[in-house]
Amino acid sequence: MKSPKSKTRWHRILSGLLRELLVPKGIMVYTDIMEEQITDLPFKLDVTKILIIKQVPALICESCGEIMLSDTVMEECDKIIDKINSINSEITVLPFAA
């Protein structure tokens, strides 16, 4: 059985090679571990309107904090954003409910 250190070392080597080859070509590379978490997401809808959706399930990169949403979660966020356009408030906070 391999020790965690050797796995981490090889993961770093592979991550570095992929970044070196692909990032200069404009290709985003996520080789780090993405962890499922619940987070709050802000959306700036226009110059004066901000929406915060609370408790959104997301994948978050452990090393850089990049957030990725599944298609299903993004579709639900889009529905919430469509509803908020009729509300005349500068800052609105709504729960994510899927």
Backbone as JSON, one array per atom type, in Angstrom:
{
  "sequence": "MKSPKSKTRWHRILSGLLRELLVPKGIMVYTDIMEEQITDLPFKLDVTKILIIKQVPALICESCGEIMLSDTVMEECDKIIDKINSINSEITVLPFAA",
  "N": [[0.84, -1.19, 0.0], [0.54, 2.2, -0.83], [2.07, 5.08, 0.61], [0.49, 8.07, 1.93], [2.1, 10.31, 1.36], [3.6, 9.71, -0.99], [1.57, 9.5, -2.89], [0.57, 12.1, -2.84], [2.84, 13.46, -3.71], [3.11, 12.5, -6.39], [0.7, 13.38, -7.37], [1.09, 16.15, -7.27], [3.21, 16.39, -9.11], [2.0, 15.51, -11.53], [-0.09, 17.38, -11.69], [1.4, 19.75, -11.99], [2.66, 19.28, -14.48], [0.42, 19.1, -16.21], [-0.63, 21.69, -15.93], [1.5, 23.21, -16.92], [1.55, 22.44, -19.59], [-1.07, 22.94, -20.59], [-2.33, 25.33, -19.55], [-0.96, 27.67, -20.62], [-2.11, 27.62, -23.14], [-4.61, 28.51, -22.75], [-6.39, 26.79, -21.58], [-8.36, 25.76, -18.94], [-7.39, 24.02, -16.04], [-8.32, 21.7, -13.72], [-6.91, 20.05, -11.45], [-6.74, 19.62, -8.85], [-8.21, 18.58, -5.73], [-11.68, 18.51, -5.65], [-14.11, 19.45, -3.43], [-17.24, 18.56, -2.09], [-19.41, 20.95, -0.9], [-21.5, 23.17, 1.06], [-22.44, 26.4, 0.26], [-22.68, 30.03, 0.25], [-23.76, 32.09, -2.36], [-23.05, 35.07, -4.13], [-24.73, 37.14, -6.51], [-24.42, 39.59, -8.91], [-26.83, 41.38, -10.31], [-27.49, 43.68, -11.73], [-26.46, 47.13, -12.0], [-27.41, 48.15, -9.56], [-28.52, 46.02, -8.15], [-28.27, 43.23, -6.08], [-28.1, 39.79, -5.45], [-28.14, 37.28, -3.04], [-27.74, 33.91, -2.75], [-28.38, 31.5, -0.46], [-26.92, 28.6, 1.07], [-26.11, 26.86, -1.08], [-25.44, 23.92, -2.88], [-22.21, 22.94, -3.86], [-19.16, 22.31, -5.73], [-16.0, 22.76, -4.47], [-12.75, 23.86, -4.97], [-10.03, 22.64, -3.18], [-7.51, 23.84, -3.08], [-7.47, 26.35, -4.48], [-9.97, 27.52, -4.16], [-11.85, 27.8, -6.15], [-15.15, 27.71, -7.43], [-17.49, 25.35, -8.52], [-20.52, 24.59, -10.13], [-23.11, 22.18, -10.47], [-25.06, 21.27, -13.4], [-27.77, 21.01, -12.74], [-27.96, 22.4, -10.3], [-27.22, 24.98, -11.17], [-29.33, 25.52, -12.94], [-31.42, 25.71, -11.1], [-30.57, 27.96, -9.65], [-30.77, 29.84, -11.72], [-33.58, 29.91, -12.01], [-34.29, 31.05, -9.56], [-33.05, 33.54, -9.86], [-34.54, 34.55, -12.02], [-37.0, 34.91, -10.75], [-36.38, 36.92, -8.92], [-36.01, 39.2, -10.4], [-38.41, 40.56, -10.58], [-38.69, 41.72, -8.13], [-38.23, 44.72, -6.39], [-35.64, 45.58, -5.03], [-32.53, 46.49, -3.52], [-30.66, 44.73, -2.28], [-31.06, 41.32, -1.92], [-31.72, 38.38, -0.13], [-31.97, 34.98, -0.47], [-33.02, 31.57, 0.16], [-31.52, 28.55, -1.12], [-33.39, 26.15, -2.62], [-33.84, 23.08, -3.62]],
  "CA": [[0.0, 0.0, 0.0], [1.35, 3.42, -0.95], [1.89, 6.07, 1.67], [-0.14, 9.3, 1.44], [3.09, 11.26, 0.85], [3.96, 9.42, -2.38], [0.42, 9.84, -3.72], [0.55, 13.56, -2.91], [3.96, 13.88, -4.55], [2.77, 12.23, -7.78], [-0.4, 14.28, -7.73], [1.7, 17.46, -7.54], [3.98, 16.3, -10.36], [1.04, 15.46, -12.64], [-0.76, 18.68, -11.74], [2.34, 20.72, -12.55], [2.83, 19.01, -15.91], [-0.79, 19.49, -16.93], [-0.71, 23.16, -15.96], [2.57, 23.7, -17.8], [1.21, 22.15, -20.99], [-2.39, 23.39, -21.03], [-2.71, 26.68, -19.13], [-0.53, 28.68, -21.59], [-2.99, 27.57, -24.31], [-5.92, 29.03, -22.37], [-7.26, 25.71, -21.12], [-8.41, 25.68, -17.49], [-7.09, 22.68, -15.56], [-8.65, 21.46, -12.32], [-6.31, 18.78, -11.06], [-6.8, 19.53, -7.4], [-9.39, 17.89, -5.22], [-12.9, 19.31, -5.52], [-14.85, 18.94, -2.28], [-18.64, 18.97, -2.03], [-19.69, 21.82, 0.25], [-22.64, 24.08, 0.98], [-21.9, 27.76, 0.33], [-23.56, 31.15, -0.13], [-23.25, 32.69, -3.6], [-23.57, 36.38, -4.52], [-24.92, 37.41, -7.94], [-24.69, 41.0, -9.21], [-27.78, 41.3, -11.4], [-27.27, 44.91, -12.51], [-25.66, 48.12, -11.27], [-27.91, 48.41, -8.21], [-29.22, 44.86, -7.61], [-27.44, 42.1, -5.67], [-28.82, 38.65, -4.91], [-27.34, 36.26, -2.37], [-28.46, 32.65, -2.59], [-27.76, 30.81, 0.67], [-26.91, 27.14, 1.18], [-26.04, 26.28, -2.42], [-24.48, 22.83, -2.98], [-21.2, 23.26, -4.87], [-17.84, 21.69, -5.63], [-15.05, 23.84, -4.21], [-11.36, 23.41, -5.04], [-9.35, 22.77, -1.89], [-6.3, 24.67, -3.12], [-7.65, 27.73, -4.96], [-11.28, 28.04, -3.78], [-12.72, 27.91, -7.32], [-16.45, 27.09, -7.2], [-18.14, 24.77, -9.69], [-21.89, 24.16, -9.87], [-23.65, 21.2, -11.42], [-26.08, 21.85, -14.28], [-29.03, 21.05, -12.0], [-27.87, 23.5, -9.33], [-27.23, 26.24, -11.91], [-30.69, 25.73, -13.42], [-32.23, 26.17, -9.96], [-30.14, 29.35, -9.41], [-31.38, 30.65, -12.79], [-35.0, 30.09, -11.67], [-34.34, 32.02, -8.46], [-32.69, 34.84, -10.44], [-35.69, 35.01, -12.8], [-38.03, 35.37, -9.8], [-35.93, 38.12, -8.23], [-36.08, 40.36, -11.3], [-39.65, 41.3, -10.35], [-38.6, 42.38, -6.81], [-37.53, 46.0, -6.51], [-34.82, 45.73, -3.83], [-31.1, 46.53, -3.86], [-30.02, 43.48, -1.83], [-32.04, 40.29, -1.57], [-31.12, 37.12, 0.3], [-32.95, 33.9, -0.59], [-32.43, 30.24, 0.34], [-31.53, 27.63, -2.25], [-34.29, 25.03, -2.29], [-34.02, 22.23, -4.8]],
  "C": [[0.88, 1.25, 0.0], [1.06, 4.36, 0.21], [1.22, 7.32, 1.08], [0.84, 10.3, 0.85], [3.42, 10.99, -0.61], [2.81, 9.76, -3.32], [0.35, 11.37, -3.9], [1.66, 14.07, -3.81], [3.64, 13.68, -6.03], [1.62, 13.12, -8.26], [0.13, 15.67, -8.06], [2.47, 17.46, -8.84], [3.05, 16.33, -11.57], [0.32, 16.79, -12.8], [0.13, 19.74, -12.39], [2.54, 20.54, -14.04], [1.61, 19.44, -16.71], [-0.92, 21.01, -17.03], [0.3, 23.75, -16.93], [2.2, 23.54, -19.26], [-0.07, 22.85, -21.45], [-2.74, 24.83, -20.7], [-2.21, 27.75, -20.1], [-1.4, 28.71, -22.85], [-4.4, 28.04, -23.98], [-6.88, 27.97, -21.89], [-7.2, 25.65, -19.6], [-8.19, 24.23, -17.06], [-7.42, 22.61, -14.07], [-8.12, 20.09, -11.95], [-6.33, 18.6, -9.56], [-8.13, 18.91, -6.98], [-10.54, 18.87, -5.07], [-13.75, 18.67, -4.43], [-16.29, 19.45, -2.31], [-18.87, 19.75, -0.74], [-20.99, 22.58, 0.01], [-22.08, 25.49, 1.17], [-22.97, 28.79, -0.01], [-22.94, 31.82, -1.34], [-23.88, 34.05, -3.87], [-23.68, 36.48, -6.05], [-25.21, 38.9, -8.09], [-25.55, 41.01, -10.47], [-27.75, 42.52, -12.3], [-26.53, 45.89, -11.61], [-26.11, 48.28, -9.81], [-28.54, 47.18, -7.54], [-28.27, 43.7, -7.34], [-28.34, 41.03, -5.06], [-27.82, 37.72, -4.25], [-28.21, 35.03, -2.21], [-27.7, 31.84, -1.54], [-27.89, 29.3, 0.53], [-26.98, 26.44, -0.18], [-25.03, 25.12, -2.41], [-23.5, 23.1, -4.13], [-19.98, 22.37, -4.68], [-16.84, 22.83, -5.5], [-13.64, 23.25, -4.19], [-10.67, 23.68, -3.71], [-8.16, 23.72, -1.94], [-6.56, 26.11, -3.52], [-9.02, 28.34, -4.61], [-12.25, 28.23, -4.94], [-14.01, 27.13, -7.06], [-17.01, 26.6, -8.52], [-19.53, 24.3, -9.27], [-22.31, 23.14, -10.9], [-24.7, 21.9, -12.28], [-27.41, 22.0, -13.55], [-29.06, 22.21, -11.02], [-27.93, 24.84, -10.05], [-28.61, 26.55, -12.47], [-31.59, 26.25, -12.31], [-31.86, 27.61, -9.6], [-30.74, 30.28, -10.46], [-32.86, 30.91, -12.51], [-35.16, 31.12, -10.56], [-34.04, 33.42, -8.98], [-33.85, 35.4, -11.25], [-36.79, 35.55, -11.89], [-37.65, 36.72, -9.19], [-36.03, 39.37, -9.1], [-37.34, 41.19, -11.1], [-39.65, 42.02, -8.99], [-37.75, 43.63, -6.94], [-36.76, 46.28, -5.22], [-33.35, 45.72, -4.24], [-30.38, 45.24, -3.49], [-31.12, 42.52, -1.38], [-31.28, 39.01, -1.2], [-32.21, 36.06, 0.28], [-32.27, 32.56, -0.35], [-32.46, 29.47, -0.97], [-32.4, 26.46, -1.82], [-34.52, 24.21, -3.53], [-34.6, 20.89, -4.41]]
}
